[in-house]
Amino acid sequence: MIYDLLLWVALGVVVSVMGPDPLTDPAGFGVVTVPKLVLAGVAVLLGRPYPPAALILLLPFGPWQFDMGFATVDLNWLLPRDNVKILPLVPASPFIMWYAYLSGRRLARVWPALAVFGLIALVGVAVGLAAGGDLTVWVSLATALVGTYVVPYLLGVLRRRLLQQRKQTRLSVEAQARMRERARIARDMHDSLGHELALIAVRAAGLELAPGLTPAQVRAAGEVRAAAAEATERLRQIIGLLREESDAAPLSPVDEDVADIVARARDSGMAITLDLAPGPVPDLASPVVQEALTNAAKHAPGAAVEVSVSSHRILVRNGPPRARSTARSGGLGLAGLQERVRLSGGTLSAVPQADGFRLEVTIPEDS
């Protein structure tokens, strides 16, 4: 409200300067200037929510006087007059330019601006005809309309589109950040919780086969194994919700080395033999072994597992299951491994065999 009041005061001073002197001609000031002050007040009130309305109301204060201009050009070789005013200026020109800029800045639709500019052009044509209609007048009038109305409007349109582009970029960055965070959560849940739930199921399967248990204890162990499998399935569904279809597969490695992963799986009851060749261990070894052991625990409970790791080859094989699997296929682990191996230049083979399952990763010699 204070902004509008100050703007009206400034515009009122300009309108007063353009009219009769209130000291020498108070009657003329009351008849000519006071109605214009009221019109300027209405233009300021409407200019904030709808700038084109202010442009229409400020038409009487437009650049219709051709005795002052931004520049004077000598075109006597072309026009009947020696000096032609380029971009005629009046005291109210800055206010008109401001509302033309706001029209482009705030109006997303084009047709209201076209309608307003069409009306302004008609007024300009009428003024040009009234001023004599020679070529000098039309040059001054054209530069006045373009400089006072069109150029500020286009600057407003440019500003609006730049702000929209900046907003879209910010929203896109925020969306990508959310997707990365969701993918990170999904990866962490898959790598940690999925592996732990699989080991719980292995322990429960081992209890089912342990001698000396009563039927009730065997049934309880089976229920634990089934609950772990159900929790794994729910975890897979949650991971699917966290990850979008377009998300890249989780690619970050696990924290443990191969020996630690195998030792923890053995402690849970899995029968694992490890053949760790001397020399450097590839970075892919830990995630490959963990994923393979997790899948073996889920889909082949009680099966014997062989793990072989060398500098350029990772092989994990499991035999037939000793208990019925309650897990479902279609997880994201193998997809993540496939992508990581592809980025490393290697190849991954995961195929069922007559007596179990075989997962093999080969890495190029120069990796």
Buried (B, 14 or more C-beta within 10 A) or exposed (E): EEEEEEBBEBBBEBBBEBBBEBEEBEEEBEEBBBEBBEBBBEBBBBBBEBBBBBBBBBBBBBBBBBEBBEEEBEBEEEBEBEEBBBBBBBBBBBBBBBBBBBBBBBBEEEEBBEEBBEBBEEBBBEBBEEBEEEBBBBBBBBBBBEBBBBBBBBBBBEEBEEEEEEEEEEEEEEEEEEBEEBBEBBBBBBBEBBBBBBBBBBBBBBBBBEEEBEEEEBEBBBEBBBBBBEBBBEBBEBBBEBBBEEBBBBEEBBEBBBBEBBEBBBEBBBBBEBEBEEEEBBEBBBBBBBBBBBBBBBBBBBBBBBBBBBBBBBBBBBBEBBBEBBBEEEBBBBEBBBBBBEEBEBEBEBEEEEEBBBBBBBBEEEE
